[in-house]
Amino acid sequence: MGDLATALDLLYEARRRYDALGVVPPEVVRDLAVVQLAAGLPDDAAKSADEMVAMLQDARDAALRRADGFIAAAMVHLAAGHPERAVDLARKAARSSKRQGHVDVERHARVVLLRAQDATGAVTKRHARAAAELAAEMTDRYSSERLDSLVLAGRMALATGLPELAAQNLREAAEQRHRGSALRRATAWYARALLAQADGDRAGMLRACARGLDVLDTHALSLGATELRARATVHGTDLAILATRRVAADGTARDLLRWTERWRASLHALPWPAAGHDPVLVAELGRLRAAENVLTAGASAAAEAERRRIEERIRRHVHGRYGDTSRRRVRFELPALFDQLGSERTMVSIVGIKGERFHVVIVRRGRVKHVVAGSVADIRSEIEYARFALRGAALAGADVAEALLRAAEPGLARLQATLLGPAVDELGSGPVVVVPPSTLQAVPWGALPALRDRDVSVAPSASAWIRARCRTPPSRRRVALIAGSGLSTTAAEVDVLAGTYPDATLLTGADAVADEALHAMDGSWLAHVGAHCRYRGDNPMFSALELADGPLTVYDFERLTSPPFRMVLTACESGVGSPTGADELLGLTTSLSALGTAGLLATVVPVSDAGSVEVSLVVHERLRAGDDMSAALLSARQKASTPVAIATAWAFLALGAG
């Protein structure tokens, strides 16, 4: 039925009850893994799948259960990016079911095996014909898998030069685009798009991609958990890649910008799920902070296990939230972008075509231009080296910092050439808004040679930037100044700021606790939080700022009725998020931006406490004078006079438009 929130809620509760009994049937874990996978949680699903495989491994009296379980585990590992593991499990399932004479199960296993082989790139005409034969033989019991098999056969046939076989399978798959769950309908629309492309029907292909993405928007709106919404966009990746690759090759610059905006940063384009007052969540977050304090006092295996259990309870509770499908995605309108950019600002939207090159769309003075930059394959090492050099320089002594910055210059120039290419000649002299893919937000944009002396802001999408630009600041300039625990200079920094904001709410020491901090930030004009930041790549929703009573997580920020209009985060790596889904980013700054914070200051590498103080004091001076965040950060970069100060200023990003 496509109601994943309810399915997860029920399966989590079933698992809890079986755990209490001390006997967990493998089928419960299998079903949980499959639903977690549908919800866009491949890592969770892989963990559940491996647990289920271990349960079934020694179940000698249950060959059919073992084959079914291994098939489900293979599907999960395939989606989680482990094709070799998927191949192994699918082969075991196929052998077992064949020995037992279970024909339908064997067919299913062979389909999953073909999908895994397709993921490894080893595809021949024989594989395409085998996939088509299996799809034709599958019974109604495996209707979802049959749809996947038809699409798989069509893709394989197209790739290996069998157009008639491709058309036959894709046409049958496309017939299902008006029935079934959202995920099945989106798959069928993808089949329709592939069929149109094979027929040379460009317009039909783009229409099918758009319809498939519309279906997935409805699916995402049905989910009330931010994490699930972000991860659910992964189901639209194939549709987005198909359309974007086509318009990048033969479309106009405006086409490319519209299509990039269509699937980029859906968290910001979809109405934010209302958390409301949730006493269960509040209680669990309080327990999490208490557990963290125990760990801080002295780590132990038992305390760590308890923290993990609390985190899992929080995730499971939030995953059961319902969304609101009556609301709609915010449409991207090019005239609105022109209006907000005006005559001085330039927007640079970057999209990387997988396995190919970066394409850059420049929007300036009512005109849109498309240029091609460097190879996508060349980017990762350049980014890592730039971040390494900045991190070292920001934390080193003056002599070492100077040497590191000097050594970093050639790499920064190469990074700029790869990401921007000829776009640097189109930037004009005014402010620049950079809209990168989610995987590139943590690039030190202010360090690139063409941008370091400019007013530069970074946004997750053009639509998100327009929304931030249009947000009205609160009539009352209420300020919250909060100093986290364990920092050597933040208390002094906050004391200095308190002198310039005499009416500010000041929270330091034992007073800087989560509930008081949230109350102070809610609806404020400006919130400054100087605290250690803990980035959680394993689960970005638990990325947190360290306060006196423990971590202030993304889940806590979602409790805000009205987020701060502007926010300064001097914590190390507070601007880093976890790329997920099609082109989403989960983390502290992303959630605050999506909730409605217009302007954020954050770092992309660790910096010293003292160095961040210098930057933030200049930024606050300029904000009080009427600058927005990006102009204030430019002033901080211009005033940096030592190598350490320069590296520190380069490490900060101005996010949004406030």
Secondary structure as GFF3:
##gff-version 3
##sequence-region A 1 658
A	DSSP	alpha_helix	4	21	.	.	.	ID=ss1
A	DSSP	alpha_helix	26	38	.	.	.	ID=ss2
A	DSSP	alpha_helix	42	57	.	.	.	ID=ss3
A	DSSP	alpha_helix	63	79	.	.	.	ID=ss4
A	DSSP	alpha_helix	83	100	.	.	.	ID=ss5
A	DSSP	alpha_helix	103	119	.	.	.	ID=ss6
A	DSSP	alpha_helix	125	137	.	.	.	ID=ss7
A	DSSP	three_ten_helix	140	142	.	.	.	ID=ss8
A	DSSP	alpha_helix	143	159	.	.	.	ID=ss9
A	DSSP	alpha_helix	163	174	.	.	.	ID=ss10
A	DSSP	alpha_helix	182	198	.	.	.	ID=ss11
A	DSSP	alpha_helix	202	221	.	.	.	ID=ss12
A	DSSP	alpha_helix	226	232	.	.	.	ID=ss13
A	DSSP	three_ten_helix	233	236	.	.	.	ID=ss14
A	DSSP	alpha_helix	237	250	.	.	.	ID=ss15
A	DSSP	alpha_helix	253	263	.	.	.	ID=ss16
A	DSSP	alpha_helix	266	269	.	.	.	ID=ss17
A	DSSP	alpha_helix	279	297	.	.	.	ID=ss18
A	DSSP	alpha_helix	301	319	.	.	.	ID=ss19
A	DSSP	alpha_helix	334	341	.	.	.	ID=ss20
A	DSSP	beta_strand	346	352	.	.	.	ID=ss21
A	DSSP	beta_strand	357	364	.	.	.	ID=ss22
A	DSSP	beta_strand	367	375	.	.	.	ID=ss23
A	DSSP	three_ten_helix	376	378	.	.	.	ID=ss24
A	DSSP	alpha_helix	379	395	.	.	.	ID=ss25
A	DSSP	alpha_helix	398	419	.	.	.	ID=ss26
A	DSSP	three_ten_helix	421	426	.	.	.	ID=ss27
A	DSSP	beta_strand	432	435	.	.	.	ID=ss28
A	DSSP	three_ten_helix	438	440	.	.	.	ID=ss29
A	DSSP	three_ten_helix	445	447	.	.	.	ID=ss30
A	DSSP	beta_strand	456	458	.	.	.	ID=ss31
A	DSSP	alpha_helix	462	470	.	.	.	ID=ss32
A	DSSP	beta_strand	479	483	.	.	.	ID=ss33
A	DSSP	alpha_helix	490	500	.	.	.	ID=ss34
A	DSSP	beta_strand	505	507	.	.	.	ID=ss35
A	DSSP	three_ten_helix	509	511	.	.	.	ID=ss36
A	DSSP	alpha_helix	514	521	.	.	.	ID=ss37
A	DSSP	beta_strand	526	530	.	.	.	ID=ss38
A	DSSP	beta_strand	533	534	.	.	.	ID=ss39
A	DSSP	three_ten_helix	540	542	.	.	.	ID=ss40
A	DSSP	beta_strand	544	547	.	.	.	ID=ss41
A	DSSP	beta_strand	550	553	.	.	.	ID=ss42
A	DSSP	alpha_helix	554	557	.	.	.	ID=ss43
A	DSSP	beta_strand	566	569	.	.	.	ID=ss44
A	DSSP	beta_strand	578	580	.	.	.	ID=ss45
A	DSSP	beta_strand	584	586	.	.	.	ID=ss46
A	DSSP	alpha_helix	588	595	.	.	.	ID=ss47
A	DSSP	beta_strand	599	603	.	.	.	ID=ss48
A	DSSP	alpha_helix	609	624	.	.	.	ID=ss49
A	DSSP	alpha_helix	629	639	.	.	.	ID=ss50
A	DSSP	alpha_helix	643	650	.	.	.	ID=ss51
A	DSSP	beta_strand	652	656	.	.	.	ID=ss52
###
